[in-house]
């Protein structure tokens, strides 16, 4: 006799690229360079040097900007630049509605596993009321570790107290999904609403009556 498939009881998900736009990615840095007259190559080079410390919570947003943008005199203020950064965040309403409906229908535990600097992370959680939907935020800035390190995924398992075989993991970057699969989670590479809904349904997380 074959054993029954394990029921998925928790959904671990990235935030940027899944339920919201990314917080501070290359496209946004290019837009910032155009808006504020910055050299994009220099901006990206400096970002690559300091992004890890910022996302791991070891450097504040002000400290990050002092190294990445305001190492030279600028005709604009840090508050001007931060306002631009925050304004880039947008919701994906269809995905938020799907996750909300799946949580209610299947009594899922929802855990965010994301890389983000503290100030951006807290702004996004507050602005889009994510704490009303997501049960725990295993964010890089909170625990000092970021994807693709397996440590952050294991921290999410420890915090949620859900067996790994009962977890579906959703991310818009395939290499990060591969890490989750390697740990025993059911990984879904998010490329769009329809394919993600189908992938979740294949795991028993259907919205059909």
Backbone bond lengths (Angstrom), bond angles and torsions (degrees), N, CA, C in turn:
res aa  C-N    CA-C-N  psi(-1)  N-CA   C-N-CA  omega(-1)  CA-C   N-CA-C  phi
1 X - - - 1.466 - - 1.530 109.12 -
2 X 1.317 115.41 132.45 1.466 119.17 178.11 1.528 109.51 -84.43
3 X 1.314 115.49 144.60 1.461 119.69 -179.38 1.522 110.03 -76.72
4 X 1.313 115.68 152.81 1.465 120.57 178.99 1.521 109.69 -68.86
5 X 1.327 117.87 146.51 1.465 119.87 178.34 1.522 110.90 -61.72
6 X 1.309 115.59 147.62 1.454 120.53 179.34 1.523 109.40 -70.23
7 X 1.310 116.60 134.44 1.467 120.93 179.50 1.518 109.82 -79.94
8 X 1.322 116.73 132.95 1.457 121.41 176.45 1.526 108.48 -76.74
9 X 1.334 115.41 124.90 1.465 120.08 -178.04 1.527 112.89 -116.52
10 X 1.333 116.65 -6.46 1.464 119.34 -179.21 1.521 110.05 -141.88
11 X 1.309 114.96 143.61 1.457 121.46 174.38 1.520 107.83 -117.39
12 X 1.339 115.51 115.70 1.458 122.22 172.65 1.522 106.71 -95.43
13 X 1.314 118.06 133.10 1.457 119.05 -176.12 1.519 111.65 -144.66
14 X 1.327 113.73 146.88 1.449 120.57 168.69 1.529 107.21 -72.31
15 X 1.316 116.36 158.77 1.467 120.24 177.02 1.526 110.44 -96.91
16 X 1.338 116.79 -61.20 1.450 120.86 180.00 1.508 112.25 -67.31
17 X 1.329 115.71 126.61 1.457 120.44 -178.91 1.511 113.44 91.11
18 X 1.338 117.35 -7.60 1.468 121.33 -179.41 1.531 110.17 -119.22
19 X 1.322 118.01 -64.60 1.470 119.72 179.46 1.533 112.48 -106.64
20 X 1.337 116.14 -18.66 1.459 121.79 172.47 1.522 108.89 -131.42
21 X 1.319 116.45 165.30 1.454 118.85 168.77 1.526 108.72 -63.87
22 X 1.316 116.64 165.18 1.452 119.63 175.96 1.524 109.86 -61.88
23 X 1.341 115.28 155.84 1.448 119.32 -176.84 1.522 113.82 -80.86
24 X 1.347 116.30 -43.30 1.462 119.85 -175.31 1.519 107.66 -159.73
25 X 1.331 116.42 79.45 1.456 120.65 -175.44 1.531 110.91 -107.98
26 X 1.325 116.32 -175.67 1.461 120.90 -175.56 1.530 111.62 -61.87
27 X 1.329 116.87 -39.59 1.464 119.52 178.67 1.527 110.87 -60.88
28 X 1.313 116.64 -42.31 1.463 120.20 179.48 1.521 111.56 -68.68
29 X 1.338 116.22 -35.63 1.463 118.36 176.99 1.525 110.74 -67.17
30 X 1.328 117.27 -35.92 1.466 119.99 175.88 1.522 110.36 -63.99
31 X 1.320 116.85 -42.44 1.466 120.18 177.98 1.528 111.09 -64.29
32 X 1.334 116.04 -38.39 1.464 119.91 177.94 1.525 110.86 -65.39
33 X 1.335 116.25 -40.41 1.469 119.69 178.65 1.522 110.77 -61.36
34 X 1.329 116.57 -40.92 1.461 120.42 178.55 1.529 111.16 -68.41
35 X 1.316 116.06 -42.92 1.471 120.77 -176.79 1.525 111.78 -66.57
36 X 1.338 117.04 -39.57 1.464 120.44 -173.24 1.534 113.60 -107.35
37 X 1.342 116.96 5.25 1.453 120.34 177.49 1.516 113.88 68.28
38 X 1.343 117.13 41.94 1.454 122.28 -179.20 1.515 110.96 -100.40
39 X 1.310 116.59 157.34 1.461 122.26 174.06 1.526 107.85 -80.30
40 X 1.339 117.54 114.28 1.462 121.62 -174.17 1.523 112.04 -63.65
41 X 1.323 116.45 -41.38 1.469 118.97 -178.92 1.526 110.33 -61.22
42 X 1.323 116.77 -43.49 1.466 119.90 178.66 1.524 110.74 -67.03
43 X 1.331 117.07 -40.74 1.459 121.28 178.67 1.519 110.51 -59.35
44 X 1.344 116.58 -47.07 1.458 120.26 -179.06 1.526 111.78 -67.12
45 X 1.329 117.01 -38.12 1.464 119.87 179.15 1.527 110.73 -63.62
46 X 1.319 115.77 -46.22 1.463 118.95 179.61 1.532 110.93 -67.75
47 X 1.320 116.70 -37.85 1.467 119.62 175.88 1.530 110.89 -58.15
48 X 1.307 117.19 -44.80 1.466 120.16 -178.25 1.523 111.97 -61.88
49 X 1.330 116.76 -29.35 1.463 120.56 179.81 1.532 112.22 -75.84
50 X 1.321 117.14 -34.82 1.462 120.28 -170.69 1.528 114.38 -112.19
51 X 1.329 117.92 -7.79 1.466 119.98 -176.24 1.523 111.70 -62.47
52 X 1.337 116.96 -38.50 1.457 119.58 -178.24 1.513 112.15 -60.40
53 X 1.330 116.76 -47.71 1.462 120.54 179.75 1.528 111.05 -64.54
54 X 1.339 116.35 -37.83 1.465 120.48 178.54 1.522 111.21 -65.43
55 X 1.319 117.28 -48.33 1.461 120.95 -177.22 1.527 112.07 -71.09
56 X 1.328 117.45 -26.94 1.468 120.64 178.12 1.524 112.59 -83.08
57 X 1.330 117.15 2.77 1.451 120.17 178.43 1.510 114.87 77.50
58 X 1.324 116.71 14.24 1.459 120.98 -179.39 1.521 112.45 -95.98
59 X 1.321 116.17 -2.74 1.461 121.89 179.97 1.531 107.00 -144.66
60 X 1.326 116.47 130.87 1.463 119.78 178.90 1.525 110.26 -73.91
61 X 1.324 116.06 168.00 1.458 120.26 177.21 1.527 110.38 -61.85
62 X 1.324 117.19 -40.30 1.461 119.94 178.35 1.529 111.16 -62.30
63 X 1.331 116.67 -41.52 1.467 120.51 178.91 1.525 111.03 -67.11
64 X 1.319 116.25 -40.70 1.469 121.40 176.71 1.532 110.37 -59.63
65 X 1.325 117.03 -49.03 1.467 120.53 -177.91 1.520 111.51 -66.68
66 X 1.329 117.43 -33.41 1.466 120.11 177.97 1.520 111.27 -61.85
67 X 1.327 117.16 -31.43 1.461 121.63 -179.24 1.530 112.60 -90.01
68 X 1.323 116.58 -32.69 1.463 120.57 -171.77 1.526 113.01 -94.33
69 X 1.328 117.29 -33.90 1.470 121.54 -175.88 1.525 112.31 -119.22
70 X 1.326 117.28 -46.69 1.465 120.68 -169.27 1.528 113.40 -99.59
71 X 1.332 115.98 29.54 1.469 120.79 171.49 1.535 109.97 -74.45
72 X 1.327 116.31 -13.02 1.470 123.03 176.58 1.523 108.04 -129.00
73 X 1.321 116.15 161.67 1.456 120.14 178.09 1.525 111.28 -62.90
74 X 1.319 116.56 140.34 1.468 121.03 -178.71 1.527 109.34 -132.71
75 X 1.325 116.48 149.31 1.468 120.38 177.26 1.530 112.38 -84.91
76 X 1.309 117.39 19.37 1.463 122.87 178.14 1.524 107.37 -142.17
77 X 1.319 116.87 165.81 1.459 121.23 -173.85 1.528 111.19 -102.33
78 X 1.323 117.05 162.11 1.471 119.86 173.22 1.526 112.02 -56.68
79 X 1.331 117.98 -36.63 1.458 119.86 178.57 1.527 111.31 -65.12
80 X 1.343 117.52 -36.68 1.467 120.63 175.33 1.529 110.10 -59.83
81 X 1.321 115.37 -45.43 1.461 120.05 -176.17 1.524 110.68 -69.23
82 X 1.326 116.98 -42.18 1.469 119.69 179.07 1.523 111.12 -63.48
83 X 1.323 117.35 -38.63 1.461 120.17 177.97 1.525 110.85 -60.36
84 X 1.347 116.14 -39.31 1.460 119.99 176.75 1.530 110.40 -64.51
85 X 1.325 117.04 -46.16 1.470 120.63 -179.79 1.522 110.89 -57.27
86 X 1.327 116.74 -49.78 1.460 120.08 -177.27 1.527 111.75 -63.69
87 X 1.326 116.05 -34.85 1.467 120.29 -175.82 1.524 113.14 -69.35
88 X 1.323 117.74 -14.13 1.463 119.59 -178.92 1.526 112.91 -76.59
89 X 1.321 117.19 -17.28 1.464 120.34 -177.78 1.523 110.90 -74.10
90 X 1.338 115.35 130.01 1.455 122.24 178.25 1.532 108.45 -136.50
91 X 1.329 116.93 150.18 1.467 119.42 177.58 1.529 111.58 -84.98
92 X 1.310 115.48 157.52 1.460 122.50 166.70 1.534 105.96 -107.20
93 X 1.335 117.83 90.10 1.469 120.98 -171.57 1.527 113.70 -56.43
94 X 1.338 117.38 -38.93 1.461 120.07 -178.31 1.524 110.90 -62.35
95 X 1.336 116.89 -42.26 1.461 120.16 179.42 1.526 111.34 -70.74
96 X 1.315 117.43 -39.50 1.467 119.65 176.90 1.528 110.12 -61.45
97 X 1.317 117.05 -42.05 1.466 120.48 179.15 1.529 111.08 -64.88
98 X 1.334 116.84 -40.20 1.467 120.41 179.41 1.524 110.60 -63.01
99 X 1.312 116.26 -49.55 1.465 119.87 -178.93 1.528 110.55 -61.90
100 X 1.308 116.95 -41.79 1.469 121.05 179.26 1.532 110.70 -62.40
101 X 1.321 116.54 -43.18 1.460 120.27 -179.09 1.524 111.57 -68.75
102 X 1.332 117.07 -40.07 1.462 120.16 179.04 1.526 111.04 -65.41
103 X 1.316 116.44 -38.83 1.460 119.73 178.62 1.522 110.54 -60.73
104 X 1.320 116.20 -45.65 1.458 120.05 -178.80 1.522 111.93 -67.83
105 X 1.319 116.57 -43.42 1.470 120.38 -175.75 1.521 112.33 -69.45
106 X 1.342 116.40 -41.35 1.468 120.30 -173.46 1.528 113.12 -107.22
107 X 1.318 117.09 5.82 1.471 122.16 179.13 1.525 111.34 54.32
108 X 1.324 114.68 47.11 1.457 120.65 -176.86 1.517 111.91 -79.74
109 X 1.315 115.04 148.59 1.453 121.61 166.65 1.526 106.53 -89.77
110 X 1.323 118.04 127.00 1.461 122.42 -178.45 1.521 109.89 -107.65
111 X 1.332 115.65 128.05 1.461 121.51 -178.31 1.529 108.34 -131.29
112 X 1.327 116.89 123.26 1.463 121.32 174.54 1.521 109.04 -83.18
113 X 1.323 115.97 131.10 1.465 122.24 175.34 1.522 105.57 -124.80
114 X 1.329 116.64 99.78 1.462 119.17 -169.78 1.520 112.32 -142.88
115 X 1.317 114.52 153.52 1.464 122.73 173.52 1.518 108.34 -97.12
116 X 1.329 117.23 120.88 1.460 119.75 -178.69 1.521 109.75 -165.13
117 X 1.324 116.41 142.81 1.448 120.81 170.79 1.527 109.98 -67.92
118 X 1.329 117.05 151.98 1.461 121.25 -171.11 1.535 113.06 -58.46
119 X 1.304 117.85 -49.84 1.463 119.16 -173.83 1.530 111.46 -65.00
120 X 1.338 117.07 -41.71 1.462 120.06 176.17 1.521 111.04 -64.50
121 X 1.324 115.88 -43.35 1.457 120.87 -178.93 1.527 111.00 -60.64
122 X 1.325 115.92 -48.12 1.460 119.46 -177.70 1.528 111.24 -67.85
123 X 1.336 116.70 -36.32 1.461 120.03 176.73 1.526 110.10 -61.25
124 X 1.314 116.97 -45.05 1.462 121.14 -176.79 1.530 111.52 -69.27
125 X 1.313 116.82 -40.52 1.471 120.34 177.23 1.524 109.85 -60.91
126 X 1.328 115.80 -45.26 1.468 120.69 -177.27 1.532 111.77 -70.67
127 X 1.322 116.89 -47.72 1.468 121.20 -174.30 1.521 112.24 -64.19
128 X 1.331 116.39 -40.62 1.460 120.12 -176.50 1.529 112.51 -101.79
129 X 1.334 115.97 12.23 1.471 123.42 173.57 1.535 111.48 52.60
130 X 1.308 114.63 42.30 1.463 119.49 -176.07 1.527 112.33 -68.19
131 X 1.315 117.87 -26.11 1.463 120.10 -179.91 1.527 112.01 -67.22
132 X 1.329 116.98 -17.43 1.463 120.17 175.92 1.519 111.54 -77.81
133 X 1.332 116.39 -15.17 1.455 121.90 -177.86 1.522 112.40 -111.24
134 X 1.323 116.14 -44.69 1.464 121.84 -173.07 1.522 109.69 -94.84
135 X 1.333 115.82 135.22 1.455 121.08 -174.30 1.524 113.44 -81.10
136 X 1.324 117.79 -31.34 1.465 120.90 -178.77 1.522 109.03 -150.54
137 X 1.334 115.42 144.97 1.459 121.76 179.82 1.531 108.47 -115.31
138 X 1.326 114.79 102.25 1.461 120.52 176.27 1.530 105.65 -94.86
139 X 1.321 114.41 75.69 1.460 122.35 -175.32 1.518 109.56 -94.71
140 X 1.320 115.74 145.47 1.467 120.37 -178.17 1.523 111.80 -55.50
141 X 1.328 117.59 -38.14 1.460 121.05 -177.61 1.523 112.02 -70.04
142 X 1.319 117.67 -20.39 1.458 121.21 -179.99 1.521 112.27 -87.78
143 X 1.337 116.89 -33.06 1.469 118.68 -173.91 1.523 113.47 -112.16
144 X 1.335 118.03 -4.77 1.454 120.72 176.40 1.512 114.87 74.61
145 X 1.308 117.26 22.21 1.461 122.44 176.98 1.516 107.80 -144.87
146 X 1.333 117.45 145.62 1.456 119.52 -177.49 1.513 111.64 -134.36
147 X 1.327 113.78 155.48 1.462 119.38 174.44 1.526 109.16 -60.40
148 X 1.330 117.26 141.60 1.464 129.40 15.99 1.519 115.98 -92.29
149 X 1.331 120.30 12.71 1.456 120.79 -179.83 1.532 109.94 -60.33
150 X 1.330 118.66 126.37 1.466 120.34 178.51 1.526 112.91 -57.16
151 X 1.326 116.80 -22.36 1.461 121.40 -178.01 1.522 112.86 -56.38
152 X 1.327 117.76 -38.64 1.463 119.38 -177.77 1.529 111.12 -71.18
153 X 1.319 117.54 -35.12 1.460 120.84 176.08 1.533 110.07 -67.00
154 X 1.335 115.69 -41.52 1.469 119.29 178.88 1.526 110.88 -65.76
155 X 1.336 116.52 -35.79 1.461 119.57 176.30 1.524 110.42 -61.99
156 X 1.330 117.06 -39.73 1.467 120.65 177.92 1.527 111.02 -63.09
157 X 1.322 116.38 -38.57 1.467 119.80 176.60 1.524 110.89 -65.70
158 X 1.319 116.75 -43.45 1.460 120.63 179.54 1.521 111.57 -62.78
159 X 1.327 116.05 -44.42 1.465 120.35 -177.00 1.525 111.38 -69.42
160 X 1.325 116.63 -40.55 1.467 120.54 -177.63 1.517 112.97 -79.40
161 X 1.339 116.47 -24.45 1.469 121.89 -176.25 1.527 111.50 55.53
162 X 1.340 114.55 44.71 1.459 121.91 175.78 1.524 108.00 -114.10
163 X 1.339 119.13 131.98 1.466 120.71 176.37 1.519 110.77 -58.42
164 X 1.319 115.98 140.67 1.465 120.29 -173.68 1.519 112.19 -57.33
165 X 1.332 118.28 -35.11 1.464 121.39 -178.07 1.524 112.27 -69.66
166 X 1.331 117.31 -12.03 1.465 120.99 179.93 1.528 112.45 -100.86
167 X 1.335 116.39 11.73 1.459 120.97 -176.23 1.523 111.33 -108.48
168 X 1.333 116.37 130.85 1.465 122.09 167.32 1.523 106.88 -102.59
169 X 1.335 116.19 134.03 1.466 120.92 -178.16 1.519 109.40 -116.90
170 X 1.329 116.30 131.19 1.463 122.99 -173.87 1.522 109.63 -123.11
171 X 1.345 116.30 123.91 1.463 120.89 -178.17 1.520 108.13 -151.61
172 X 1.338 116.54 149.44 1.463 120.28 179.70 1.525 112.69 -86.79
173 X 1.336 117.47 -0.96 1.465 120.56 178.53 1.524 109.80 -117.34
174 X 1.319 115.09 116.52 1.460 121.60 -174.47 1.529 112.89 -56.59
175 X 1.341 121.01 -44.14 1.471 118.74 -179.75 1.524 113.25 -58.10
176 X 1.320 117.71 -31.77 1.455 120.02 178.90 1.522 111.29 -76.37
177 X 1.319 116.94 -29.88 1.460 121.29 173.07 1.531 109.50 -66.49
178 X 1.331 116.32 -37.90 1.465 120.41 179.74 1.519 111.54 -61.84
179 X 1.323 117.06 -37.88 1.470 120.07 177.50 1.524 109.74 -62.64
180 X 1.322 116.71 -44.84 1.459 120.51 179.60 1.526 111.22 -61.55
181 X 1.316 115.90 -43.33 1.466 119.20 178.36 1.526 110.71 -62.24
182 X 1.317 116.19 -38.59 1.450 120.21 -179.98 1.515 112.95 -62.68
183 X 1.330 116.17 -25.18 1.461 120.75 177.69 1.526 112.56 -87.75
184 X 1.339 116.65 -7.74 1.458 120.44 177.83 1.506 115.31 108.89
185 X 1.329 117.87 4.44 1.461 120.72 177.48 1.526 110.54 -81.37
186 X 1.330 115.98 162.92 1.460 122.37 173.32 1.526 107.22 -89.07
187 X 1.317 117.40 103.44 1.451 121.25 -174.34 1.515 113.55 -90.87
188 X 1.326 116.60 137.93 1.460 122.78 175.36 1.523 108.04 -127.61
189 X 1.317 115.95 123.22 1.469 121.11 175.96 1.520 108.24 -84.03
190 X 1.317 116.64 112.35 1.454 121.68 -177.62 1.527 110.44 -79.89
191 X 1.333 115.77 114.84 1.459 121.41 175.15 1.523 111.85 -120.21
192 X 1.315 116.84 -7.69 1.455 120.99 179.58 1.514 110.45 174.15
193 X 1.323 115.37 163.42 1.460 120.95 -175.83 1.528 112.61 -58.55
194 X 1.332 116.76 -50.37 1.463 120.18 -173.19 1.524 111.92 -63.40
195 X 1.327 117.38 -46.62 1.465 119.81 -177.84 1.528 111.11 -68.33
196 X 1.319 117.14 -34.92 1.465 119.65 178.45 1.522 110.44 -69.43
197 X 1.319 116.67 -41.39 1.468 119.00 177.74 1.528 110.34 -61.34
198 X 1.331 116.53 -40.31 1.465 120.02 178.90 1.528 110.90 -67.12
199 X 1.336 116.58 -41.60 1.460 119.82 179.30 1.515 112.37 -63.48
200 X 1.316 116.92 -39.53 1.461 120.23 177.03 1.531 110.95 -68.37
201 X 1.326 116.71 -38.92 1.459 119.76 177.84 1.523 111.60 -61.65
202 X 1.337 116.18 -36.30 1.464 120.35 178.38 1.526 111.95 -64.75
203 X 1.328 116.77 -20.70 1.468 121.28 176.63 1.526 111.81 -92.81
204 X 1.330 116.03 6.44 1.456 120.16 -179.28 1.511 113.75 94.18
205 X 1.323 116.85 3.21 1.468 121.29 -179.81 1.521 109.23 -100.18
206 X 1.299 115.63 70.16 1.454 121.43 -175.83 1.524 110.46 -100.21
207 X 1.320 115.19 153.49 1.446 120.67 174.15 1.522 111.39 -100.82
208 X 1.324 116.66 2.66 1.458 120.64 179.54 1.528 110.27 -72.90
209 X 1.305 115.20 149.09 1.463 120.03 -179.39 1.523 110.66 -66.73
